[in-house]
Amino acid sequence: MDRRRFLHASALLSGASLLTPHGAHAQAPALITRDAMRPQMPHGIQSGDPVADAAVIWTRSDRPARLWLEWSTTASFADAQRVRGPHLLEDSDFTGRVDLRGLPSGQEVFYRVLLQDLHNERVMSEPMAGHLRLPPALGSRTLRDVRFAWSGDTCGQGWGINEQWGGMKIYEQIRRINPDFFLHSGDTIYADSPIPAEIKLPDGSIWRNVVTEQTSKVAETLDEYRGRYRYNLMDANIRRMAADVPQIWQWDDHEVSNNYSDSKDVSGDARYTEKNIPLLVARATKAFQEYAPMRRFGDAESERIYRHLPQGPLLDLFVVDMRSYRGPNSANLQTEENAESAFMGRPQIAWLLEGLKRSKAVWKVIAADMPIGLQVNDGKDAEGRDKWEAIANGDDGPPRGREIEIARLLSEIKKHRLHNIVWLTADVHYTAAHFFDPAKARHADFLPFWEFVSGPLHAGGFGPNQADATFGMQVVYQKAPGVANAAPAVGTQFFGQVDIDARTRAMTVTLKDLEGNSLFAKTLEPQRA
């Protein structure tokens, strides 16, 4: 049975003994098969954060349950391993995950998830089947081509699930290219964007959204934040891709509220009855951590999002967090690096530099939730000056504000001769290829590099944004609607595809549209140190 047939088949787990994550035996309950009594997984299953020997498996129950799963390297489930997972209870919105360890590197892994009803332990759900592909180990001599996709921005600006249009169709396009993983570059939800039942389009036709109570207003309560993730998982395209392709999530601002930082103020926003931003951040963080199929850190920093996910000898992936450690959005014109100018923050920058220096992979990809050289405005400050949401500050001169931190990072990369670094991002709701040229920069102490932008997945189209010249950013390609909040139906939804050739080690980045058409491609040859 091949992968495609496997994903359409579900067989019940046998009543044989089940292995716990620690290897102890637990007897499987006898099964009661009346469908009305079974627990359900209405939001599907997901896998995430794949590395050579591990991956996270996630699901959500409709009632108190225990998660069980079975995995194998064959679709027939020969020699399957069975694992007991956690209890799924109200305190996690019935979500839960298993971090499967000791998996065979470089292999296809087939898995199926079941739920055991805690009201009656003899009742088991129907199994739900999934698939993932693990990268090879770092020292592997057998290389294979690498392919992954990235994009960001889901269900923003009121554009929700329109079943008459086919739902969030771009997720199906991503699944069809059969990537090793999908990188979601942030804005996994839009907690601050209510989804109306209907939107009138410029041609007079009507866009009709599926609506829920939690998406009818801005998210404030924990249930409303959770409801945003549940809403996205109502889409069949998302559920189908999530079961077939491992995901790597990061976050940005809309998981909480638009452009949030320490200077965020909703006191004058009548949509919010809860004006306490730290409390909104806390609720949003909990919901994100519950629904993201990501590996958790220990108690030292249990909510940490930045992480290193090695993908074998050809690729190291560094997922950064440009939201949690920043100073307040401001005019961004500080003349020294301090708490006010922080963007990723000193500890994260030190972690990133150390990881890049130690990496033995051919390519190092920095997965960023915001672009480096595009101007992203955040209104005006009390003195009438422009405030800035990202790194650039509208001043083409030497680095100031958040640019100082990035300048230090880029200079250290040059100092240590760290080549083959590529930046990927989303955020601005259009697609572009940027080349950063030190010969054309005001701060020239860095190695030339590329940044690729792609998005949105399913949100309003915007842009293009103005470029900042501090780091010599050259716009090599861009496609944007040229109007604000263009509907998904007009063809301004984008994703990116990255292919690394195992023979030549070359990386090809292709920018694609909603229909899977290739808009722009750039092949990068690896450089030796």
LUMNUNU-821137 format. One record per residue (C-alpha): residue in three letters; chain; x, y, z. Coordinates in steps of 0.1 Angstrom, whole numbers, plus 5000, padded with zeros to 4 digits. Each point is the difference from the previous one (the first is absolute). Example, Ala and Ser with C-alpha at 12.3 -4.5 7.8 and 13.67 -1.06 7.14 Angstrom:
% LUMNUNU-821137
REC vose sekol    x    y    z
REC  ALA     A 5123 4955 5078
REC  SER     A 5014 5034 4993
% end
This chain:
% LUMNUNU-821137
REC vose sekol    x    y    z
REC  MET     A 5000 5000 5000
REC  ASP     A 5015 5034 4990
REC  ARG     A 4998 5032 5019
REC  ARG     A 4970 5014 4981
REC  ARG     A 4979 4969 5006
REC  PHE     A 5012 4998 5036
REC  LEU     A 4987 5035 5007
REC  HIS     A 4965 4990 4989
REC  ALA     A 5001 4968 5021
REC  SER     A 4994 4996 5037
REC  ALA     A 5002 4967 5018
REC  LEU     A 4993 4995 5037
REC  LEU     A 5029 4994 5024
REC  SER     A 5001 4965 5012
REC  GLY     A 4994 4991 5036
REC  ALA     A 5037 4990 5004
REC  SER     A 5020 5016 5028
REC  LEU     A 5011 5036 4994
REC  LEU     A 5034 5014 5007
REC  THR     A 5003 5032 5021
REC  PRO     A 5026 5026 4991
REC  HIS     A 5022 4984 5028
REC  GLY     A 4996 4965 4986
REC  ALA     A 4976 4987 5027
REC  HIS     A 4971 4979 4989
REC  ALA     A 4963 5012 5003
REC  GLN     A 4972 4977 4989
REC  ALA     A 4978 5015 4973
REC  PRO     A 4963 5001 5009
REC  ALA     A 4976 4978 4983
REC  LEU     A 4983 5020 4973
REC  ILE     A 4964 5012 4999
REC  THR     A 4992 5009 4964
REC  ARG     A 4966 5018 5000
REC  ASP     A 5009 5033 4982
REC  ALA     A 4977 5022 5021
REC  MET     A 5020 4991 5031
REC  ARG     A 5035 5006 4986
REC  PRO     A 5021 5030 5008
REC  GLN     A 5006 5022 4969
REC  MET     A 5029 5020 4986
REC  PRO     A 4981 5027 4982
REC  HIS     A 5031 5021 4994
REC  GLY     A 5021 4973 4986
REC  ILE     A 5036 4991 5008
REC  GLN     A 5033 5018 4993
REC  SER     A 5037 4992 5002
REC  GLY     A 5027 5025 5005
REC  ASP     A 5036 5009 5008
REC  PRO     A 5016 4970 4982
REC  VAL     A 5036 4992 5006
REC  ALA     A 5020 4969 4991
REC  ASP     A 4987 4978 5028
REC  ALA     A 4969 5018 5013
REC  ALA     A 4968 5018 4992
REC  VAL     A 4970 5013 5019
REC  ILE     A 4965 4986 4994
REC  TRP     A 4970 5022 5010
REC  THR     A 4962 4996 5002
REC  ARG     A 4970 5014 5018
REC  SER     A 4971 4980 5015
REC  ASP     A 4964 5009 5004
REC  ARG     A 4999 4987 5036
REC  PRO     A 5024 4988 5028
REC  ALA     A 5021 4973 4984
REC  ARG     A 5034 4984 5000
REC  LEU     A 5021 5002 4968
REC  TRP     A 5014 4968 4985
REC  LEU     A 5019 4996 4968
REC  GLU     A 5017 4974 4979
REC  TRP     A 5028 5006 4975
REC  SER     A 5019 4980 4974
REC  THR     A 5024 5005 4971
REC  THR     A 4976 4982 4977
REC  ALA     A 4965 5009 4990
REC  SER     A 4989 4964 5009
REC  PHE     A 5011 5007 5036
REC  ALA     A 5022 4969 5001
REC  ASP     A 5020 4999 5033
REC  ALA     A 4981 5030 5012
REC  GLN     A 5010 5018 5032
REC  ARG     A 4971 5010 5024
REC  VAL     A 5003 5030 5023
REC  ARG     A 4978 5013 5028
REC  GLY     A 4997 5037 5000
REC  PRO     A 4986 5026 5025
REC  HIS     A 4966 5006 5014
REC  LEU     A 4981 5027 4980
REC  LEU     A 4980 5021 5025
REC  GLU     A 4982 5033 5003
REC  ASP     A 5031 5019 5012
REC  SER     A 5016 4996 4965
REC  ASP     A 4967 5003 4980
REC  PHE     A 5003 4962 4996
REC  THR     A 5032 5004 4979
REC  GLY     A 5030 4979 5005
REC  ARG     A 5032 4987 4983
REC  VAL     A 5026 4972 5001
REC  ASP     A 5036 5008 4992
REC  LEU     A 5010 4968 4983
REC  ARG     A 5036 4992 5006
REC  GLY     A 5024 4973 4987
REC  LEU     A 4985 5001 4965
REC  PRO     A 5021 4987 4971
REC  SER     A 5018 5029 4983
REC  GLY     A 4992 5007 4964
REC  GLN     A 4969 4978 4999
REC  GLU     A 4964 5004 4991
REC  VAL     A 4979 4996 5032
REC  PHE     A 4964 4990 4999
REC  TYR     A 4979 5005 5031
REC  ARG     A 4965 4998 5012
REC  VAL     A 4984 5017 5030
REC  LEU     A 4972 4987 5023
REC  LEU     A 4983 5014 5030
REC  GLN     A 4989 4980 5030
REC  ASP     A 4968 5014 5017
REC  LEU     A 5007 5007 5036
REC  HIS     A 4964 4997 5009
REC  ASN     A 5001 4964 4988
REC  GLU     A 5035 4986 4994
REC  ARG     A 4987 4972 4978
REC  VAL     A 4989 5025 4974
REC  MET     A 5025 5010 4973
REC  SER     A 4997 5025 4972
REC  GLU     A 5004 4991 4963
REC  PRO     A 5037 5003 4991
REC  MET     A 5012 5030 4980
REC  ALA     A 5029 4995 4977
REC  GLY     A 5030 5022 4993
REC  HIS     A 5034 5000 4983
REC  LEU     A 5033 5018 5004
REC  ARG     A 5035 4998 4985
REC  LEU     A 5030 5003 5022
REC  PRO     A 5033 5017 4990
REC  PRO     A 5032 4980 4999
REC  ALA     A 5024 5001 5029
REC  LEU     A 5027 5027 4998
REC  GLY     A 5028 4974 4994
REC  SER     A 4981 4981 4974
REC  ARG     A 5019 4991 4968
REC  THR     A 4968 4993 4981
REC  LEU     A 4985 5033 4990
REC  ARG     A 4967 5007 4984
REC  ASP     A 4986 5032 4985
REC  VAL     A 4983 5024 5024
REC  ARG     A 4967 5017 4993
REC  PHE     A 4980 5022 5023
REC  ALA     A 4975 5028 4997
REC  TRP     A 4994 5032 5020
REC  SER     A 4974 5028 5003
REC  GLY     A 4980 5018 5027
REC  ASP     A 4968 5019 5008
REC  THR     A 4969 4979 5004
REC  CYS     A 4964 5014 5003
REC  GLY     A 5008 5037 5002
REC  GLN     A 4980 5031 4992
REC  GLY     A 4967 4982 5001
REC  TRP     A 5007 4974 4974
REC  GLY     A 4990 4967 5014
REC  ILE     A 4989 4966 4988
REC  ASN     A 4979 5004 4969
REC  GLU     A 4988 4965 4992
REC  GLN     A 4984 5010 4967
REC  TRP     A 5035 5012 4988
REC  GLY     A 5016 4968 5013
REC  GLY     A 5013 5011 5034
REC  MET     A 5037 5008 5006
REC  LYS     A 5011 4985 4967
REC  ILE     A 5037 5010 5002
REC  TYR     A 5005 4974 5027
REC  GLU     A 4991 4973 4975
REC  GLN     A 5024 5015 4975
REC  ILE     A 5028 4997 5027
REC  ARG     A 4991 4964 5007
REC  ARG     A 5001 4991 4964
REC  ILE     A 5037 5009 4996
REC  ASN     A 5007 4973 5026
REC  PRO     A 5024 5021 5022
REC  ASP     A 5020 4985 5028
REC  PHE     A 4985 5027 5022
REC  PHE     A 4980 5032 5000
REC  LEU     A 5013 5031 5018
REC  HIS     A 4972 5023 5012
REC  SER     A 5018 5034 5004
REC  GLY     A 4976 5016 5024
REC  ASP     A 4965 5014 5003
REC  THR     A 4987 4965 5003
REC  ILE     A 4967 5017 5010
REC  TYR     A 4986 5035 5000
REC  ALA     A 4987 5005 5035
REC  ASP     A 4992 5037 4993
REC  SER     A 4981 4995 4968
REC  PRO     A 4963 4990 5003
REC  ILE     A 4986 4978 4973
REC  PRO     A 4967 5012 4986
REC  ALA     A 4974 4978 4984
REC  GLU     A 5003 5019 4967
REC  ILE     A 5023 5024 4982
REC  LYS     A 4990 5019 4969
REC  LEU     A 5027 4997 4973
REC  PRO     A 5009 5029 4976
REC  ASP     A 4981 4982 4971
REC  GLY     A 4968 4999 5021
REC  SER     A 5002 4963 5008
REC  ILE     A 4999 4987 5036
REC  TRP     A 5027 4982 5019
REC  ARG     A 4983 4977 5025
REC  ASN     A 5019 4989 5031
REC  VAL     A 4994 4972 5024
REC  VAL     A 4996 5018 5034
REC  THR     A 5002 4990 5036
REC  GLU     A 4994 5017 5033
REC  GLN     A 5037 5004 5008
REC  THR     A 5008 5016 4966
REC  SER     A 4972 5025 5001
REC  LYS     A 5021 5025 5020
REC  VAL     A 5035 5007 5010
REC  ALA     A 5015 4973 5023
REC  GLU     A 5002 5010 5037
REC  THR     A 4992 4969 5020
REC  LEU     A 5020 4968 5000
REC  ASP     A 4971 4982 4983
REC  GLU     A 4999 5026 4972
REC  TYR     A 5037 4996 4993
REC  ARG     A 4996 4963 5000
REC  GLY     A 4970 5004 4978
REC  ARG     A 5021 5016 4973
REC  TYR     A 5022 4969 4997
REC  ARG     A 4969 4977 5000
REC  TYR     A 4986 5021 4972
REC  ASN     A 5030 4996 4977
REC  LEU     A 4999 4962 5006
REC  MET     A 4964 4999 4988
REC  ASP     A 5014 5004 4965
REC  ALA     A 5004 4967 4982
REC  ASN     A 5031 5012 4981
REC  ILE     A 5019 5008 5032
REC  ARG     A 4990 4967 5016
REC  ARG     A 5011 4980 4970
REC  MET     A 5034 5017 4997
REC  ALA     A 5006 4998 5038
REC  ALA     A 4995 4963 5000
REC  ASP     A 5024 4995 4971
REC  VAL     A 5027 5026 5004
REC  PRO     A 5019 5009 5032
REC  GLN     A 4998 5036 5010
REC  ILE     A 5023 5025 5017
REC  TRP     A 4982 5029 5015
REC  GLN     A 5012 5034 5012
REC  TRP     A 4979 5030 5011
REC  ASP     A 4998 5037 4994
REC  ASP     A 4975 5026 5011
REC  HIS     A 4966 4990 4990
REC  GLU     A 5000 4970 5023
REC  VAL     A 4995 5027 5026
REC  SER     A 4990 5033 4985
REC  ASN     A 5012 5021 4971
REC  ASN     A 5036 5013 5003
REC  TYR     A 5001 4992 5037
REC  SER     A 5031 5010 5020
REC  ASP     A 5006 5017 5034
REC  SER     A 4986 5032 4985
REC  LYS     A 4967 4984 4989
REC  ASP     A 4969 5018 5013
REC  VAL     A 4964 4990 4994
REC  SER     A 4985 5025 5025
REC  GLY     A 4984 5019 4971
REC  ASP     A 4990 4969 4981
REC  ALA     A 4963 4994 5007
REC  ARG     A 5002 4964 4987
REC  TYR     A 5019 4990 5031
REC  THR     A 4984 4999 5034
REC  GLU     A 5032 4984 5014
REC  LYS     A 5026 5028 4999
REC  ASN     A 5028 4982 5018
REC  ILE     A 5025 4991 4972
REC  PRO     A 5022 4976 5022
REC  LEU     A 4968 4980 5009
REC  LEU     A 4991 4998 4963
REC  VAL     A 5036 4988 4992
REC  ALA     A 4997 4974 5027
REC  ARG     A 4968 4986 4987
REC  ALA     A 5012 5001 4964
REC  THR     A 5033 4983 5009
REC  LYS     A 4982 4971 5018
REC  ALA     A 4977 4995 4970
REC  PHE     A 5029 5000 4975
REC  GLN     A 5020 4975 5021
REC  GLU     A 4970 4977 5002
REC  TYR     A 4992 5000 4963
REC  ALA     A 5035 5002 4984
REC  PRO     A 5015 4966 4991
REC  MET     A 5033 5010 5015
REC  ARG     A 5025 4985 5024
REC  ARG     A 4999 5017 5035
REC  PHE     A 5029 5011 5020
REC  GLY     A 5005 4993 5037
REC  ASP     A 4989 5021 5029
REC  ALA     A 5030 5024 4996
REC  GLU     A 4981 5017 4971
REC  SER     A 4970 4978 4993
REC  GLU     A 4984 5026 4976
REC  ARG     A 5031 5004 4979
REC  ILE     A 4994 4999 4962
REC  TYR     A 5034 5006 4985
REC  ARG     A 5017 4967 4993
REC  HIS     A 5025 4981 4978
REC  LEU     A 4986 4971 4979
REC  PRO     A 5028 4982 4981
REC  GLN     A 4989 4985 4967
REC  GLY     A 5030 4979 4992
REC  PRO     A 5033 5007 4982
REC  LEU     A 4985 5024 4975
REC  LEU     A 4979 5022 5022
REC  ASP     A 4999 5016 5034
REC  LEU     A 4968 5019 5009
REC  PHE     A 5001 5028 5026
REC  VAL     A 4965 5012 5010
REC  VAL     A 5003 5034 5017
REC  ASP     A 4975 5020 5020
REC  MET     A 4999 5037 4991
REC  ARG     A 4970 5007 5023
REC  SER     A 5005 4989 5035
REC  TYR     A 5033 5018 5009
REC  ARG     A 4996 5033 4982
REC  GLY     A 4999 5035 5015
REC  PRO     A 4970 5022 4994
REC  ASN     A 4992 5010 4964
REC  SER     A 5013 5036 4997
REC  ALA     A 5016 5024 4976
REC  ASN     A 5028 4974 4999
REC  LEU     A 5028 5025 5000
REC  GLN     A 5020 4990 5030
REC  THR     A 5038 5006 4996
REC  GLU     A 5011 4970 5022
REC  GLU     A 4989 4965 5005
REC  ASN     A 4979 4999 5032
REC  ALA     A 4967 4987 5014
REC  GLU     A 4980 5025 4980
REC  SER     A 5016 4990 4967
REC  ALA     A 4999 4962 5006
REC  PHE     A 4984 4979 4973
REC  MET     A 5010 4964 5006
REC  GLY     A 5020 5009 5031
REC  ARG     A 5036 4992 5010
REC  PRO     A 4994 4964 5013
REC  GLN     A 4982 4990 4968
REC  ILE     A 5026 5017 4977
REC  ALA     A 5028 4982 5020
REC  TRP     A 4981 4967 4996
REC  LEU     A 4996 5005 4962
REC  LEU     A 5036 5010 4995
REC  GLU     A 5013 4970 5019
REC  GLY     A 4977 4977 4981
REC  LEU     A 5011 5014 4966
REC  LYS     A 5037 4996 5010
REC  ARG     A 4995 4964 5011
REC  SER     A 4979 4990 4970
REC  LYS     A 5015 4974 4977
REC  ALA     A 4971 5000 4976
REC  VAL     A 5005 5014 4965
REC  TRP     A 4971 5025 5003
REC  LYS     A 4989 5020 5030
REC  VAL     A 4965 5014 4997
REC  ILE     A 4988 5027 5025
REC  ALA     A 4962 4998 5002
REC  ALA     A 4990 5035 5010
REC  ASP     A 4966 5013 5007
REC  MET     A 5008 5035 4986
REC  PRO     A 5020 5014 4971
REC  ILE     A 5033 5018 5005
REC  GLY     A 4999 5029 4976
REC  LEU     A 4963 5007 4993
REC  GLN     A 4984 5029 5018
REC  VAL     A 4970 4989 5021
REC  ASN     A 4983 5030 5016
REC  ASP     A 4982 5000 5033
REC  GLY     A 4984 5034 5001
REC  LYS     A 5014 5031 5017
REC  ASP     A 5015 5007 5034
REC  ALA     A 4991 5028 5023
REC  GLU     A 5023 5023 4982
REC  GLY     A 4985 4993 4966
REC  ARG     A 5029 4978 4988
REC  ASP     A 4995 4967 4982
REC  LYS     A 5001 4970 5022
REC  TRP     A 5014 4968 4986
REC  GLU     A 4989 4964 5004
REC  ALA     A 5029 4981 4984
REC  ILE     A 5038 5007 4997
REC  ALA     A 5001 5027 4974
REC  ASN     A 4993 5036 5011
REC  GLY     A 4996 5020 4968
REC  ASP     A 5035 5015 5005
REC  ASP     A 5024 4989 4973
REC  GLY     A 5031 5010 5020
REC  PRO     A 5022 4980 5024
REC  PRO     A 4983 4975 5023
REC  ARG     A 4978 5014 5027
REC  GLY     A 4974 4985 5023
REC  ARG     A 4994 4963 4993
REC  GLU     A 5023 5002 4971
REC  ILE     A 5029 5001 5024
REC  GLU     A 4993 4965 5013
REC  ILE     A 4997 4986 4964
REC  ALA     A 5032 5018 4990
REC  ARG     A 5019 4984 5028
REC  LEU     A 4986 4966 4990
REC  LEU     A 5009 5004 4964
REC  SER     A 5035 5012 5009
REC  GLU     A 5006 4970 5022
REC  ILE     A 4989 4977 4972
REC  LYS     A 5026 5016 4977
REC  LYS     A 5027 5000 5027
REC  HIS     A 4996 4962 5004
REC  ARG     A 4996 4994 4962
REC  LEU     A 4966 4984 5003
REC  HIS     A 4988 4994 4965
REC  ASN     A 4969 4986 4984
REC  ILE     A 4975 5017 5023
REC  VAL     A 4965 5008 4986
REC  TRP     A 4972 5019 5017
REC  LEU     A 4963 4990 4995
REC  THR     A 4971 5020 5012
REC  ALA     A 4963 5010 4994
REC  ASP     A 4981 5028 5019
REC  VAL     A 4995 5026 4972
REC  HIS     A 4974 4981 4980
REC  TYR     A 5017 4999 4967
REC  THR     A 5030 4981 4985
REC  ALA     A 5035 5012 4992
REC  ALA     A 5036 4992 4995
REC  HIS     A 5025 5024 5017
REC  PHE     A 5038 5000 4995
REC  PHE     A 5020 5018 5027
REC  ASP     A 5031 5015 4984
REC  PRO     A 5028 5015 5022
REC  ALA     A 5013 5020 4971
REC  LYS     A 4967 5020 5000
REC  ALA     A 4995 5002 5038
REC  ARG     A 5006 5027 5025
REC  HIS     A 5011 4972 5024
REC  ALA     A 5023 4979 4978
REC  ASP     A 5016 4976 5026
REC  PHE     A 4982 4969 4990
REC  LEU     A 5000 4972 4974
REC  PRO     A 4974 5003 4972
REC  PHE     A 4969 4979 5006
REC  TRP     A 4965 4993 4987
REC  GLU     A 4966 5005 5018
REC  PHE     A 4968 4985 4985
REC  VAL     A 4965 5011 5010
REC  SER     A 4968 4981 4993
REC  GLY     A 4964 5003 5013
REC  PRO     A 4972 5003 5007
REC  LEU     A 4987 4965 5002
REC  HIS     A 4964 5011 5005
REC  ALA     A 4996 5037 5009
REC  GLY     A 4998 5034 4984
REC  GLY     A 5026 5009 4974
REC  PHE     A 5021 5032 5006
REC  GLY     A 5031 5017 4988
REC  PRO     A 5025 5004 4987
REC  ASN     A 5018 5017 5029
REC  GLN     A 5028 5026 4996
REC  ALA     A 5036 4988 5003
REC  ASP     A 5026 5013 5025
REC  ALA     A 5035 5004 4986
REC  THR     A 5020 4996 5033
REC  PHE     A 5010 4965 4991
REC  GLY     A 5000 5005 4962
REC  MET     A 4968 4980 4994
REC  GLN     A 4993 4996 4962
REC  VAL     A 4965 4989 4989
REC  VAL     A 5007 4973 4974
REC  TYR     A 4964 4989 4997
REC  GLN     A 4967 5008 5016
REC  LYS     A 4963 4994 4993
REC  ALA     A 4974 5018 5021
REC  PRO     A 4964 5011 4993
REC  GLY     A 5008 5038 5003
REC  VAL     A 4968 5005 5020
REC  ALA     A 4991 4994 5037
REC  ASN     A 4983 4968 5011
REC  ALA     A 4996 4983 4966
REC  ALA     A 4977 4970 5003
REC  PRO     A 5015 4965 4997
REC  ALA     A 4979 4994 4969
REC  VAL     A 5021 5026 4980
REC  GLY     A 5031 4978 5000
REC  THR     A 5023 5017 5024
REC  GLN     A 5006 4971 5023
REC  PHE     A 5035 4986 4999
REC  PHE     A 5024 4974 5014
REC  GLY     A 5036 4992 4995
REC  GLN     A 5017 4967 4991
REC  VAL     A 5036 4991 5008
REC  ASP     A 5019 4971 4983
REC  ILE     A 5035 4989 5009
REC  ASP     A 5016 4977 4975
REC  ALA     A 5019 4972 5018
REC  ARG     A 5025 4996 4971
REC  THR     A 5009 5036 4994
REC  ARG     A 4991 5015 5034
REC  ALA     A 4983 5029 4982
REC  MET     A 4969 5016 5015
REC  THR     A 4972 5011 4978
REC  VAL     A 4974 5024 5014
REC  THR     A 4967 5002 4981
REC  LEU     A 4972 5025 5007
REC  LYS     A 4966 4986 4992
REC  ASP     A 4964 5012 4998
REC  LEU     A 4967 4985 5011
REC  GLU     A 4998 4978 4969
REC  GLY     A 5035 4986 5005
REC  ASN     A 5014 5021 4971
REC  SER     A 5037 5009 5003
REC  LEU     A 5005 5037 5000
REC  PHE     A 5037 5004 5006
REC  ALA     A 5028 4976 5007
REC  LYS     A 5036 5005 5012
REC  THR     A 5027 4973 5002
REC  LEU     A 5027 5007 5026
REC  GLU     A 5033 4981 4998
REC  PRO     A 5016 4991 5033
REC  GLN     A 5032 5019 5009
REC  ARG     A 5029 4985 5019
REC  ALA     A 5012 5017 5031
% end
